[in-house]
Amino acid sequence: MKIVIIAPEQIPVPPILGGSVEITILAIAKELSKWHSVSIISRAHPRYPKHSFIDGVHIYRVPTGSPAKYLTHVKKILIKRRFDVLQIDNRPEFVRQIKSMFPKATVSLYLHSLTFVNSPHTSRAETLAGLRKADLIITNSSSLESRLSARFPSMSRKIRVAWLGVDTSRFSPIQKTSHPRAFTLLFAGRLIPRKGIPVLLQAAKLVKSRIAQPVKVMIAGGSPTSKYARQLQSLSRKFGVHAEFLGTVPHRSIHRVFRKADLFICPSQKHESFGLVNVEAMSSGLPVVASKNGGIKEIIEHGRSGLLIKQYKNPQAFADAICLLIMNKPLYLKMKQEARQIALEKFSWCATAARLNQIYESKKALQQDEPQKGNHNNTFHKFDQFLDTISGGQVHGGEVGYNPEIRGVNMTDDHCDAADCPGNGEGNEESGSRSEWSCFSTRDFQNLADLRTENDDESDGSADPVEATFEFFSDIGYQRLVDALIYGQHNADEE
């Protein structure tokens, strides 16, 4: 197959410093190139030529700027070539135009988080349009799959999961010297509040009061604002914790930092779709003490490759887990071995590419979208109209969402026309307004969950489809819609 991977417009491939999406794209492409012809389209950068050939992968670089400008240049590269599979990473708004260029090819959307299916990065309508046009939607964890399905239930049939991986040869353990030294806790990632670094620093303070061995914290990562980094440094001094702030470490050398540590700590306070650093730590032979949320709990096997913290907002819970591994050396050594072995078995880039290869070559996976043609797209178009009416606050006669332009449209699986709807009558304002609602079947309303106002991706906990649907209806007048449904069903029964 001829495969092209379209990277986001923000960071070049290979990344200059770091960028998990761009790291993933190049690593997967290298592995897929063992079976297929693979190209990448990425943003231009002064350090890189317009075209590179790296480990069997062609990389074409185009001018960037806004997403629209970048996409225009991407299309100029695509139009000269033929591809069987076009993989778009993290940009649902690109899907429609790419699919229109290659209607017979497989166009997949690989999502690494929910960040770019939300405002302000893209609108709800644009996201839905992209998801519907995609032949496949790939997520990097089952947790992300669940959250995406909860937001867009009718898209769940298209979603496949492909875990991310790690370069197991580069991220590998080394024999450490046996002379006494501080037990080193490592955090790697962006210095932003949701990553929970204050929880780590406070936990280190608690550990220090209980353990005779010196304890050190290494923090590798940059902050969007120097102010927050300074606040963290001040906090470490306040707690009396020996903390070394390394700043941004280029990914090409981050493996050396992992080799200096004894234990990796991931105290994320919000949902993590995957958590690539945890896999890199495991491959480096480090047990991981991590928050039990999102995709992290798919990676860390509690009691084998690390310890999962359910009460992850509580520094004491992290301190207890850290002390357990410091004081119980046989358990610690066993986890070191298990972490490395699990990384080799489950989280190599070869395994990720093999899974993607399986997805793309599966005829069943590629054909599952076929039955959705016909009136289905028109139905969703009408749902979009309906939501826009509600969102715009168009109200008539006390009803939420009344819009005479969509009265009596064909909205149900049973092809209910305006003339067939119970209670519809010419010149009857009461019956006319109610008929708009009675044209919806109960089955139709489950798809409205796709169109609800998006929740913040920063929220805690897992999304529940039923709860999500209820929240949507609450926002637009739940009881009025229920009344309308009951009224329509009552009239249908009388017929």
PECORHU-V821446 format. One record per pair of residues at least 12 apart in sequence whose C-alpha atoms are under 6 Angstrom apart, sorted by sequence separation. I is the first residue (numbers start at 1). GAP is how many residues later the second one is. D is the distance in Angstrom with one decimal. If there is no record, write none. Layout:
i gap d
I GAP D
I GAP D
//
This chain:
i gap d
389 12 5.4
292 16 5.1
44 17 4.6
289 17 5.6
291 17 5.7
292 17 5.2
39 18 5.5
41 18 5.8
43 18 5.0
44 18 4.9
287 18 5.4
288 18 4.5
289 18 4.8
290 18 5.1
291 18 4.8
292 18 5.2
38 19 5.5
39 19 4.6
40 19 4.7
41 19 4.8
42 19 4.8
43 19 5.1
44 19 5.3
287 19 4.7
289 19 6.0
290 19 5.9
39 20 5.8
41 20 5.8
43 20 5.9
85 20 5.8
87 20 5.9
89 20 5.9
90 20 6.0
141 20 5.8
449 20 5.0
452 20 5.2
43 21 5.6
84 21 5.0
85 21 4.8
86 21 4.8
87 21 4.8
88 21 4.9
89 21 4.7
90 21 4.9
137 21 5.6
138 21 5.5
140 21 5.7
273 21 5.6
274 21 4.4
291 21 5.2
85 22 5.9
87 22 5.9
136 22 5.1
137 22 4.6
138 22 4.8
139 22 5.0
140 22 5.1
141 22 5.7
271 22 5.9
272 22 5.0
273 22 4.9
274 22 5.7
33 23 6.0
138 23 5.6
140 23 4.7
263 23 5.4
265 23 5.9
267 23 5.5
268 23 5.9
271 23 5.0
272 23 5.9
263 24 5.6
264 24 4.8
265 24 5.0
266 24 4.4
267 24 5.3
218 25 5.8
222 25 4.9
265 25 5.8
108 26 5.5
216 26 5.2
217 26 4.6
218 26 4.9
219 26 4.9
220 26 5.0
221 26 4.9
222 26 4.5
107 27 5.5
108 27 5.7
110 27 6.0
216 27 6.0
219 27 6.0
220 27 5.6
221 27 4.4
107 28 5.4
108 28 4.6
109 28 4.8
110 28 4.6
111 28 5.1
112 28 5.8
408 28 5.6
412 28 5.8
13 29 6.0
106 29 6.0
108 29 5.6
110 29 5.9
407 29 4.9
411 29 5.9
412 29 5.7
12 30 5.7
305 30 5.1
12 31 5.1
184 31 6.0
186 31 5.9
188 31 6.0
190 31 5.1
191 31 5.7
304 31 5.4
182 32 4.6
183 32 4.8
184 32 4.7
185 32 4.8
186 32 4.8
187 32 4.9
188 32 4.6
189 32 5.0
190 32 5.5
191 32 4.6
379 32 5.8
93 33 5.8
182 33 5.0
184 33 5.7
188 33 5.8
190 33 6.0
305 33 5.4
4 34 5.7
6 34 5.9
9 34 5.5
96 34 5.6
182 34 5.9
205 34 5.9
304 34 5.9
305 34 4.2
1 35 5.2
2 35 4.9
3 35 4.8
4 35 4.6
5 35 4.7
6 35 5.0
7 35 5.2
92 35 5.7
95 35 5.0
4 36 5.5
205 36 5.9
93 37 5.7
96 37 5.9
92 38 4.9
437 47 5.7
287 48 5.7
287 49 5.4
286 50 5.4
438 50 4.2
285 51 4.9
285 54 5.9
9 55 6.0
285 55 4.9
282 57 4.7
283 57 4.7
282 58 5.3
283 60 5.2
422 69 5.7
196 71 5.1
196 72 5.1
195 73 4.3
196 73 5.5
195 74 5.9
186 75 5.9
194 75 5.2
194 76 5.7
184 77 5.0
184 78 5.2
185 78 5.0
186 78 4.8
187 78 5.5
185 79 5.8
186 79 5.9
3 80 5.8
2 81 4.9
2 82 5.2
3 82 4.8
4 82 5.0
5 82 4.7
6 82 4.9
7 82 5.6
1 83 5.9
3 83 5.9
5 83 6.0
171 84 5.4
172 111 5.7
173 111 4.6
171 112 5.6
172 112 4.2
173 112 5.1
203 112 4.7
207 112 5.5
171 113 4.9
202 113 6.0
166 114 6.0
168 115 5.8
203 115 5.9
199 116 5.1
203 116 4.7
144 129 5.4
141 133 6.0
143 151 5.4
143 152 5.2
141 154 5.6
113 160 5.6
165 182 4.4
166 182 5.1
165 183 4.6
166 183 5.6
165 184 4.5
164 188 5.9
270 188 5.8
270 190 5.6
18 232 5.8
17 233 4.2
18 233 5.2
17 234 5.9
152 298 4.0
151 299 5.6
150 315 4.4
147 316 5.6
31 319 5.9
32 321 5.7
31 322 5.9
28 325 5.5
//
